[in-house]
Amino acid sequence: MKNALPETMRAIAITQPGGPEVLQPVMLPTPAAGVGEVLIEVAAAGVNRPDVMQRQGFYPPPPGAPDTPGLELAGAIVQIGSGVTGWSVGDKVCALVAGGGYAQYCVAPAVQCLPVPDGMGMVAAAALPETFFTVWTNLFDGAKMQAGETVLVHGGSSGIGTAAIQIARAFGARVFATAGSSEKCAACVNLGAERAINYRTEDFVEIAMEMTAGAGVNIVLDMVGGDYVARNLNCLAQGGRHVSIAFLQGSKVTINLLPVLQKRLVMTGSGLRPRSVAEKGVIASALREHVWPLLSAGKIRSVIDSTYRLEDATAAHARMESSAHIGKLVLTL
């Protein structure tokens, strides 16, 4: 018979808003699965920019979510809440959560869980949910991407960028990406980008227009904001779509809206964390149908930069803030 769950668990707490050093190991009560939820014994948890923003005091968890950071994880189900179907204790899953991933145990809505893809380890699986949910809903629900279109991905070597390049390419798009070094550009090309643009030495507008014979790109996936927004509009094609998913250079911008009228552009964007469980469940279903077979077949993959023990979350956040990483950072338990 399986041992009872411990009353307390290891976790990482944000002791106060601040730098990476405010992340501290603590012991917390072990949560229990509620209605429609499962409890997962965490094997690995992904580290994401929103975790950094939460630590700095700029991105509080939504009502009801744990204060513990962590938006994605992989592990084994150890408890099933009432009303849950389709999952059993012992199933290996990865899950999108609204918080609580940096811990030994984490509760997840059952509809936000996905099976660990065939042949994939827990570290790689933990790096999937936050980025793949974000990319899927923004490229397909928001931008209505079609095969044959051109997509410009900013931050191509980031966790989001490495996922976006692969997914867009797998579904028939031509992909261009920006990155900040020759090493990062090479990584983007290796993942399927037709052209990687070093934004430190090259003008992405000029190259995007050159690569499309002057027509412009159909979609820009932008996590930079700031002065990139106006430049993005300049390199979009007729009927192009501008998709904002983050604002590393700031969300307040001054732009000339004339290109929006002249080219019938659409400006859209979305955040993932505030969405309802039902909405996230719909995204999970789409991923399971369309993307998980590609992961199981090895046609796309999660790109892991480095792993850290849970207790070394401070070092993981420091690397995230250095922007030296290519792909995802993952905490292991």
C-alpha positions in Angstrom: 0.0 0.0 0.0 1.3 3.4 -0.9 2.6 5.5 2.0 0.4 8.5 3.0 1.5 11.9 1.7 3.7 13.9 4.0 2.1 16.7 6.0 4.8 19.2 4.8 6.8 19.6 1.7 9.9 21.5 0.4 9.1 24.6 -1.6 10.6 28.0 -2.6 9.1 31.1 -1.1 9.5 34.8 -2.2 10.4 36.3 1.1 9.9 39.9 -0.1 10.0 41.7 -3.5 13.5 41.9 -4.8 16.4 40.2 -6.5 17.1 36.5 -6.9 18.4 36.3 -3.3 14.8 36.7 -1.9 14.0 33.2 -3.1 14.4 30.9 -0.1 13.8 27.2 0.6 10.9 26.7 3.1 8.7 23.9 4.4 5.0 24.4 3.6 1.8 22.3 4.2 1.3 19.7 1.5 -1.7 20.8 -0.6 -4.6 18.5 -1.4 -6.5 18.0 -4.7 -9.8 19.7 -4.8 -12.8 19.3 -7.2 -11.6 18.9 -10.7 -7.9 18.8 -9.6 -5.0 16.4 -9.3 -2.1 16.5 -6.9 1.3 16.0 -8.6 4.5 15.0 -7.0 6.8 17.3 -8.8 9.9 15.9 -10.5 10.9 19.1 -12.4 9.5 22.7 -12.8 10.1 25.2 -15.5 11.4 28.7 -14.8 9.8 31.6 -16.8 10.0 35.4 -17.0 6.6 35.8 -15.2 8.3 34.1 -12.2 10.9 36.8 -12.2 8.3 39.5 -12.5 6.4 37.9 -9.6 9.6 37.8 -7.5 10.2 41.5 -8.2 6.7 42.4 -7.0 5.2 43.2 -10.5 3.1 40.2 -11.2 1.0 39.0 -8.2 -0.7 35.6 -8.5 -4.4 35.6 -9.4 -6.9 35.2 -6.6 -6.8 31.7 -5.1 -3.4 30.7 -6.6 -0.5 29.8 -4.3 2.1 32.5 -3.5 4.8 30.0 -4.4 6.2 30.8 -7.9 6.2 28.3 -10.8 3.8 28.1 -13.7 4.7 24.6 -15.2 5.9 21.3 -14.0 6.2 17.6 -14.7 5.7 14.7 -12.3 3.5 11.8 -11.2 -0.1 12.1 -10.1 -0.4 11.0 -6.4 -4.0 12.1 -5.6 -7.2 12.6 -7.7 -9.9 15.1 -6.7 -13.6 14.5 -7.1 -15.1 14.9 -10.5 -11.8 14.1 -12.3 -11.9 11.6 -15.2 -9.2 10.4 -17.6 -6.4 10.4 -15.1 -5.2 7.8 -12.5 -2.7 7.8 -9.6 0.7 7.1 -11.0 0.2 8.8 -14.4 3.1 10.8 -15.5 2.0 14.3 -16.6 3.1 17.8 -17.3 0.8 20.6 -16.2 0.2 24.3 -16.6 -0.6 25.9 -13.2 -1.3 29.4 -11.9 1.4 29.1 -9.3 3.0 26.6 -6.9 5.4 24.8 -9.3 8.5 25.5 -7.2 7.5 22.8 -4.7 7.6 19.1 -3.9 3.9 18.8 -4.5 1.6 21.0 -6.6 -2.2 21.0 -7.3 -3.2 21.3 -11.0 -6.6 21.5 -12.7 -7.0 18.1 -14.4 -7.9 19.7 -17.7 -4.5 21.6 -17.7 -2.5 18.4 -17.5 -1.1 16.6 -20.5 0.7 13.2 -20.7 4.5 13.3 -20.7 5.2 12.7 -24.4 6.6 9.3 -25.4 10.3 9.0 -24.9 10.6 12.3 -23.1 12.1 12.8 -19.6 10.6 14.8 -16.8 13.0 17.7 -17.3 12.1 18.2 -20.9 8.4 17.7 -20.2 8.5 20.4 -17.4 9.7 22.9 -20.0 6.7 22.4 -22.2 3.4 23.8 -20.8 3.9 27.5 -20.2 5.7 28.1 -23.5 3.7 25.7 -25.7 0.3 26.9 -24.4 1.4 30.5 -25.0 2.7 29.9 -28.5 -0.2 27.8 -29.6 -2.9 30.2 -28.5 -1.2 33.3 -29.8 -0.1 31.9 -33.2 -3.3 29.9 -34.0 -6.1 31.4 -31.9 -4.9 35.0 -32.0 -3.0 35.3 -35.3 -4.8 32.6 -37.2 -1.6 31.3 -38.7 -1.9 29.4 -42.0 0.6 27.2 -43.8 2.7 29.1 -46.2 2.7 32.3 -44.2 5.8 34.1 -42.9 6.4 34.6 -39.2 8.9 36.8 -37.5 9.7 35.6 -33.9 11.5 38.0 -31.6 13.6 36.6 -28.8 14.1 33.5 -30.9 16.5 31.8 -28.5 14.2 32.2 -25.4 12.0 29.5 -24.2 9.0 31.0 -26.0 11.1 31.7 -29.1 12.5 28.1 -29.4 9.0 26.7 -29.1 7.5 29.3 -31.6 10.1 28.6 -34.3 9.5 24.9 -34.1 5.7 25.0 -34.0 5.4 27.6 -36.8 7.8 25.6 -39.0 6.1 22.3 -38.2 2.7 23.8 -39.4 4.1 25.0 -42.6 5.2 28.6 -42.0 8.4 30.3 -43.1 10.1 31.5 -40.0 12.5 34.3 -39.3 13.9 35.1 -35.8 15.8 37.7 -34.0 18.5 37.0 -31.3 21.4 38.8 -29.7 24.5 36.8 -30.6 25.9 34.6 -33.4 25.5 31.5 -31.1 21.9 32.3 -30.4 21.2 32.9 -34.1 22.8 29.6 -35.0 20.5 27.9 -32.4 17.4 29.5 -34.1 18.5 28.2 -37.5 19.1 24.8 -36.1 15.5 24.8 -34.8 14.1 25.7 -38.2 14.4 29.4 -38.7 15.1 30.2 -42.4 17.0 33.3 -41.4 18.1 34.4 -37.9 18.8 38.2 -37.5 21.3 39.4 -35.0 19.5 42.5 -33.7 22.7 44.0 -32.3 24.3 44.2 -35.8 21.4 43.9 -38.3 18.1 45.7 -39.0 15.3 43.2 -38.7 12.9 45.4 -40.7 15.3 45.6 -43.6 16.0 41.9 -43.6 12.4 40.9 -43.1 11.5 42.9 -46.2 14.4 41.5 -48.1 13.5 37.9 -47.3 9.9 38.5 -48.4 10.8 40.3 -51.6 9.4 43.5 -50.2 6.0 42.1 -49.2 6.6 42.0 -45.5 5.8 39.2 -43.0 2.4 38.0 -42.2 2.8 37.7 -38.4 5.2 39.2 -35.8 5.3 37.4 -32.5 6.7 40.1 -30.2 7.9 39.9 -26.6 10.0 43.0 -26.7 7.5 45.9 -27.0 9.1 49.4 -26.7 10.4 50.8 -29.9 10.1 47.4 -31.6 6.3 47.9 -32.0 6.6 50.7 -34.6 9.3 48.8 -36.5 7.2 45.6 -36.4 4.3 47.5 -38.0 6.6 48.7 -40.8 7.7 45.1 -41.7 4.2 43.6 -41.7 2.5 42.6 -44.9 -1.0 43.6 -46.1 -3.4 42.0 -43.6 -0.5 41.3 -41.2 -1.0 40.4 -37.6 1.0 41.9 -34.7 0.9 39.7 -31.6 2.2 41.0 -28.3 3.0 38.4 -25.6 5.4 40.4 -23.3 7.1 43.8 -23.0 10.7 43.4 -22.1 11.4 47.0 -23.3 8.1 48.4 -21.8 4.4 48.4 -22.7 3.9 52.1 -23.2 4.8 53.1 -26.7 4.3 55.9 -29.2 3.5 54.7 -32.7 2.1 56.0 -36.0 -1.1 54.1 -36.6 -1.2 54.9 -40.3 0.3 51.6 -41.3 -2.6 49.8 -39.5 -5.1 51.5 -41.8 -3.0 51.4 -45.0 -2.2 47.7 -44.6 -5.3 46.5 -42.7 -3.2 45.3 -39.8 -4.5 43.5 -36.7 -2.8 44.2 -33.4 -3.6 41.6 -30.7 -2.0 39.8 -27.8 -2.8 37.8 -24.7 -1.6 36.7 -21.3 -2.0 33.1 -20.1 -2.1 33.2 -16.3 -5.3 35.2 -15.9 -7.4 33.0 -18.2 -10.0 30.6 -16.8 -9.4 27.0 -16.2 -11.9 26.2 -19.0 -10.0 28.4 -21.5 -6.7 26.7 -20.6 -8.3 23.3 -20.9 -9.4 24.1 -24.5 -5.7 25.0 -25.3 -4.5 21.8 -23.7 -6.9 19.8 -25.8 -5.7 21.4 -29.0 -2.0 20.8 -28.0 -2.8 17.2 -27.2 -4.4 16.7 -30.6 -2.0 18.7 -32.8 1.4 19.1 -31.1 1.8 16.2 -28.7 2.1 13.6 -31.6 5.0 15.8 -33.0 6.7 15.8 -29.6 6.3 12.0 -29.3 7.7 11.5 -32.8 10.7 13.7 -32.0 9.8 16.2 -34.7 9.8 19.1 -32.2 11.3 19.2 -28.7 11.8 21.3 -25.7 15.2 23.1 -25.7 16.9 23.0 -22.3 19.6 25.5 -21.4 20.4 24.2 -17.9 19.0 22.6 -14.8 19.2 23.5 -11.1 18.2 21.9 -7.9 15.0 23.3 -6.4 17.1 24.8 -3.6 19.2 26.7 -6.2 16.3 28.6 -7.7 18.2 31.8 -6.9 20.9 30.8 -9.4 18.3 29.9 -12.0 16.7 33.3 -11.7 20.1 35.0 -12.0 20.7 33.2 -15.2 17.3 34.1 -16.5 17.9 37.8 -15.8 21.3 37.6 -17.5 19.6 36.6 -20.8 22.6 34.4 -21.5 20.4 31.3 -21.8 19.3 29.5 -25.0 16.0 27.7 -24.3 14.5 26.8 -20.9 15.8 26.7 -17.4 14.4 23.9 -15.2 14.4 23.2 -11.5 14.7 19.5 -10.5 13.6 17.8 -7.3 
